[in-house]
C-alpha cells in the first residue's frame, strides 16, 4: 500500500519484490507501464465517497490472485533450478 510517490519510485519497487500494482486514479498514468516486469490494474476512479469501489472488489481480488500465482510460479522455478 502506498501513494503516487511510492508507485513512482522504480528503484524501490524492484528490491521490494513489487511486480503488481493497483492504481486508483483518473488523473495519473501508470508510471512504469513500459516496464515488462510490472503488471498494472488501473481503477479509473476519484478519491470521493461517491465512488463504488466495492463494485471493483472481485476484479481486484482476481488481479491479486494472479499476482500470487505468478510469484509462486517464479519462486518454484528458481527453487528447482
Helices and strands as residue ranges (DSSP letters): H 4-8, H 10-13, E 20-24, E 39-43, G 53-56, H 57-80
